[in-house]
Amino acid sequence: MLTIAITCPPLIGHLNPMLALGRELQRRGHRIVVVNVPDMGAAVRAQGLAFEAIGCADFPLGSVPAWLEELQRRSSGPAVLFTVQMLAKLARVVLHEAPERMRALGIEGLIVDQVEYSGSTVADILGLPYVTVANAFHVDREPGIPSVYTAWRPSSSWLGRLRDRLVFALEERSYGFSMIGRYINQQRQRLGLVPYANERDCYSRLAQLSQTPRAFDFPRACLPSVWHGVGPLRSGAEQVPEFSFERLDGRPLVYASLGSMQGKRRAVFAAIAEACAPLGVQLVITHGNQLRDDEVTGFAGDPLVVPYAPQRALLAKASLVITHAGMNTVLDALHAGVPLVAIPITFEQPAIAARLAWHRVAEVIPHKHASAKRIGAAASRVLADPAYRAAAQRLSRAFAGEGGLLRAADVIERALGTRQPVPALVS
C-alpha cells in the first residue's frame, strides 16, 4: 500500500473530486494526505482524510473566502488573470514548503491537479511518480480545437486554425504557464532539473485523468496516449446537505445553481426565478451559502431557495438544469441525463457551454444577455422538445461506460505502483 499526497488549488470545485478519489484510495488501503492551505482543512478532515497545512503565513485562515469575494466582482479576462496571480502565489508556497513536508510524511506518490503547475516539480524534487487530474475542463491544446477560454466551435479552415494559434500564443504570454512557469523554471534550473518548455511538460507521463469524457468534448485527434477521460469523480459516500424533499409538489422540477464561486449573483437568480414563474414548474435555487438572509426572499414564483442542496438527488428528479456551465454541475446533470440552459460567466464556462450546444443538450445564453425573457424562452424550448433530454441521456450512457471514480482509482494505483505509463482505452 502507498502513502499518497493530493495537491490542488484551494477551490471546492477542484477539491471535492480529489476528496472522492482520496476516499476511494483510502478504502483500498492506501494512506492519503491532502496538502493544501489552511482554509481547506475542515473540508478535508470532514471526509475522514489526513490534512497537512502549507502556506500558513501566505494563506492564513480566511484568505480563500476573501479571494473568492474579490473574484466574484470580476468577470471574463480580469477574473482569469486574477486567478492566475493567486495560482502563481500558491505555486511558490508549494515549491517552497511541500517537498520537505512530503519527505517527512513518507509520501510515495502524488496526485496533482492539472492547474497546480508546481506539483510535478515537487514530485521531481522527491524522485516520486505522479498522476495528473483535470478537475476543471482539461487544458490540452490541439490544432482545430479552440481555446478553453472561448465559446468558439472547432474550425478546420485556415482562418479558424490561425485564430486558434493566435489565441493560444496570447494565452501563453498573458495567463497560466507564462506567469507561473518562469518561476517554476528558475527553481528547476537551480535544482538541476530540465526546464519546462510549456504547460504540457507539467503533466504526468504515467497517467492523465480527466473528468471530461471524450463523448462530451469536441472531436479530438491528438490527446496523449496516457489520457483517460473517466467522467465525473463522485462517491456514493459523499456527505449531502439536508433538504425537505416533502416540499417538492410534483410539478416539473427545475434546478438552478451557479456553483461555489458565482453564488453571490443574486440578479442572475432573480432573472431565473422570473423566467420560471410562468412555466408551471417548481424551481429550486441553491446559492452555495453566498447570499445573505435578506437576499434569499422576494424571488418571483416563490422558489425553494437553499444555501446547499443534495445536487445529485435533486437531479434524479429534475426536468431541467439552469446553470453557469460550471464543470461539476454540468457533469452531474449529464450523468443524470438532464438537459440544461447554460449561462456561462467566466473561466472555461463558455467552452463548456459551447460543447453543450455542440451536443444539443442545452440552450446557451451569454451572461451579458441573460434576461428573464431570454432565459424563459430557452427553458421553454428545452422543456418542450424531447430531443434535448434524449441527447442528454445518450451522454449519460456514454459517461456510465467510462468507469468514473473506480476506473480512476485503478489507473492511479497502477501508475503509482508500477511507475509505468498506463495507456488509455480508446473505444
Secondary structure, DSSP 8 states (H G I E B T S, - for coil): --EEEEE--S-HHHHHHHHHHHHHHHHTT-EEEEEE-GGGHHHHHHTT-EEEE--TTTS-TTHHHHHHHHHTT--HHHHHHHHHHHHHHHHHHHHHHHHHHHHHHT--EEEEETT-TTHHHHHHHHT--EEEEESSS----BTTB--TTS------SHHHHHHHHHHHHHHHHHSTHHHHHHHHHHHHHHTT----SSGGGGS-SS-EEESS-GGGS---S---TTEEE------TT-------GGG--SS-EEEEE-TTTSTT-HHHHHHHHHHHGGGT-EEEEE-TT-S-GGGSS--TT--EEESS--HHHHHTTEEEEEE---HHHHHHHHHTT--EEE---STTHHHHHHHHHHTTSEEE--GGG--HHHHHHHHHHHHH-HHHHHHHHHHHHHHHTT-HHHHHHHHHHHHHHH-S-------
